[in-house]
Amino acid sequence: MIGHTRASAEWLKSAVDRQKGKEARSLRRLLEASKAKTGAEATLSRYRNGVARFPRDADLWYAYGRTLLETKRSEAALEAFAQALHHNPAHLMALEYFVSLSTIAQFGKRKGDIGPAIDSLAVAIDRRDADTFGALDFLIPHGRTEAIHRIAGQRADKLGTAAAKIAVALEKGVEEFDVPQGRDTVRHQTAYASVLLARGRYTSAVLLLQSMSDTSVPVHAVRRAVRRALAGKRPESAVPLLHILKRVKPQDSWVSKQLSEFDETKRVSNYMLTRAGFPLPPRSPKPRYRSHPKKVLYTLHNALPYHSAGYATRTHGLLSGLNRSGFDVEGVTRLGYPFDMPGKADLGPIESSHLVDGVTYSHLSTQPGLEMKKPLFDYVQRYAAALEAFASQRKPAILHAASNHWNGLATVTAANRLGIPSVYEVRGLWEVTRGSRNPEWVDSGMYRMISRMEADAAKGATSVLTITRALKDELVRRGVDESKITVVPNGVDTNRFRPLNRDNALAEQLGVQNKTVIGYVGSILDYEGLELLLEAAQAMKSTRKDFHVLIVGDGAELDSFKHFAAKMELGNVVTFTGRVPHADVERYYSIIDIAPFPRLPLAVCEMVSPLKPFEAMAMGKAVVASDVAALAEIVIDEATGLLHKKGDAGDLQRALEKLLDDSVLRKSLGERALDWVRVERDWNTLSSRVTKVYEALADKSGDDRPV
């Protein structure tokens, strides 16, 4: 009777699943028709509702991901493809996009790691409906040998079985194969070509593919090989494969777009830029206009009032100080901003300028619309032309660009054409940031291109600023003249951030009264080392109850760290507040006694210093930081804070317990940090370093300015 009941329940569940599958397929067809009629953006919310209604339908998640990509929401698309793979690890199209976004797109986080997805595919090939032939396009390049042997051992007469047998033979060193005659000849060629592509033997594959009919070419295998080639060390190896695809699928817009990147007869491609460098124009010997000697235009990636994170904070601090020093420095946001930033696609027309605390921010783009960044050369030329026109109205003596290379190249180009000096301020190397999260990407063509463009912008500028000595050293390593580089570190507005009395009401609200609070305030990102802080908290809670860890902020890894803390049963000693109002940050600092910054030993952390340590110092807090180079420039061990060995949770625990046990040391370190930051890192002090650069450029330029 029990067995009968269980069988009935399983039959009923199967029937319900089949019905849901039918409904999901019907919805997908309706959504595709709607998208074709009204566009991707208009259909996005309906897709979002669709995956909420059918959260286990991998095909619907895949379609949603494609729609997100069409609306330029790459990070959200990556999540959608990950969801599709969660529900069907053998969904090869979702896997193709997941791998592509994880290795080629210009962002990278731990959640984009492709290893687990390939491992899941290796298990899923045993499913009855699995496409074993297509799966080999992923299993072979990623060395999942055991799964390849399982496919080769299958008895079914499948193309995947034939391809796997060829792959196993090649693995054993067999290079000659008896080609079956008759009907199986084409099957064998298709299987052999796909294996050659998966193994990266593109020359041999192309020779074989050129002899095959259009219908026998394994199109998916060729396209996946193209994606791998484009992300690899020799992206030009994709060109013969793209020509194969062009022959087979002449109307494919993606193929045409990729080929255009290598068309040296029509325009300057990204590939050409990587190989030969950016063709900056020479500086005109005569200025185009009579400039205002103290006028400077400062080009920016983002700015207030639309963005207020660290990049915008540094900008505003420097601009405020520079304008108080007698210079007239105007922020100018790049071509396409803010409409190309996440969450700003629906922003309507904006004002041409905004005044924020006495600082003017002007915008080259005021109407909605997406500025295409590929090919880079074309974007830089449009950007430089818009900047030249704007500068001809404002008549600055200097053009100053802040990261990244889009700004640097366009600003140097415009300045050279106008006959005025330029400054490129390197606040970070974005390719290094992504490479720290995804080491495999460091070998990609995109990494090499961005690295070359950053160096070219710095080499072309009249003067260069960096925010750390480590960044300066990296630019010198890339060939930039050391004598023209000035370090202008990050700082803080010490008028805003100053010691405050403890906000007891907030402490009581958070349940941390009568505790020594170890408080992190900042972005919740993977490289900040917060897992080390949680590990130290777990070790300390077994021996003491006098502390509480407060983590204030939001970010991509917030949920994963919350899960990590829950798994470690830290609920009684760790509190995550999430994002708090910007105006309330000082209140949270007021209840913090120890401010940890345990950044990990990654290239981005070695080179780039965060702003938050300066805020903590200006609030008079005892700072504990890892000894990565950028933080070791800020924190003098035992003088303005404590350093711990980078990546070492035990040594972080040692430093924290030293301060927990010694309130006098906490107080003295906080006071000395406050004194140091007021003298060395106030924005007024730092802006004076920039004015010296401006004055030196003015002296070199002389007064030969036409009317």
Sequence and secondary structure as in RCSB ss.txt:
>XXXX:A:sequence
MIGHTRASAEWLKSAVDRQKGKEARSLRRLLEASKAKTGAEATLSRYRNGVARFPRDADLWYAYGRTLLETKRSE
AALEAFAQALHHNPAHLMALEYFVSLSTIAQFGKRKGDIGPAIDSLAVAIDRRDADTFGALDFLIPHGRTEAIHR
IAGQRADKLGTAAAKIAVALEKGVEEFDVPQGRDTVRHQTAYASVLLARGRYTSAVLLLQSMSDTSVPVHAVRRA
VRRALAGKRPESAVPLLHILKRVKPQDSWVSKQLSEFDETKRVSNYMLTRAGFPLPPRSPKPRYRSHPKKVLYTL
HNALPYHSAGYATRTHGLLSGLNRSGFDVEGVTRLGYPFDMPGKADLGPIESSHLVDGVTYSHLSTQPGLEMKKP
LFDYVQRYAAALEAFASQRKPAILHAASNHWNGLATVTAANRLGIPSVYEVRGLWEVTRGSRNPEWVDSGMYRMI
SRMEADAAKGATSVLTITRALKDELVRRGVDESKITVVPNGVDTNRFRPLNRDNALAEQLGVQNKTVIGYVGSIL
DYEGLELLLEAAQAMKSTRKDFHVLIVGDGAELDSFKHFAAKMELGNVVTFTGRVPHADVERYYSIIDIAPFPRL
PLAVCEMVSPLKPFEAMAMGKAVVASDVAALAEIVIDEATGLLHKKGDAGDLQRALEKLLDDSVLRKSLGERALD
WVRVERDWNTLSSRVTKVYEALADKSGDDRPV
>XXXX:A:secstr
 HHHHHHHHHHHHHHHHHHHHHHHHHHHHHHHHHHHHH HHHHHHHHHHHHHHSTT HHHHHHHHHHHHHTT HH
HHHHHHHHHHHH TT HHHHHHHHHHHHTSS   GGG  HHHHHHHHHHTTSTT  HHHHHHHHTTTT HHHHHH
HHT  S  HHHHHHHHHHHHHTT        TTHHHHHHHHHHHHHHHTT HHHHHHHHHTS GGGS HHHHHHH
HHHHHHSS GGGHHHHHHHHHHH TT HHHHHHHHTT TTTS  HHHHHHH        SS SS  EEEEEEEEE
SS TTT  SHHHHHHHHHHHHHHHTT EEEEEE TTTTTTSTT TT     SEEEETTEEEEES  S      SS
HHHHHHHHHHHHHHHHHHH EEEEEEESSHHHHHHHHHHHHHHT  EEEEE   HHHHHHHH GGGGGSHHHHHH
HHHHHHHHHHSSEEEESSHHHHHHHHHTT  GGGEEE    B TTTS      HHHHHHHT TTSEEEEEES   
GGG HHHHHHHHHHHHTT  SEEEEEE   TTHHHHHHHHHHTT TTTEEEEE   GGGHHHHHHT SEEEE   
SSHHHHH   SHHHHHHHTT EEEEE  HHHHTT  BTTTBEEE TT HHHHHHHHHHHHS HHHHHHHHHHHHH
HHHHHSBHHHHHHHHHHHHHHHHHHHTT    
